[in-house]
């Protein structure tokens, strides 16, 4: 009996996440086309995030791919921005700690708390050499009723991503709004 309910819960969760992936796909493709960068869609899972979709950049530059991967929330811009706007993810990450993954990974709860405060103020997150040395990403939350249910991000070598920060944030914000509207309409 218990296993049956757990399998039902997993199926329901998978369906909900698949719904957001389908709602996001056209927008992810558009952002990849406009920016020329790799674009990711991530969803929370406990203290981690799972990359549900990835649209590759068109210049052939590849850094270890995220699609289908699970990473600790504190090591990615997507994870940080989701945690900043989803207290369940924040608390889940605090409960398991902050193991280092790359040179600049957040390692303490005080750094985590300060980072989330800045992200709430700015409305976006940046990760530089936190998952992979030499790689950067910028993420914006996809909100439903004020809570982050996913994030859209661009990812690539730091020398490509970092100089484009100011131009990329508005593109990602508009995309996140579009995805949230499409997803909420699809969920009805």
Helices and strands as residue ranges (DSSP letters): H 2-35, E 38-45, E 48-55, E 70-72, G 73-75, H 77-84, H 87-96, H 109-122, E 125-128, E 135-144, E 147-157, H 158-161, G 162-164, H 165-187
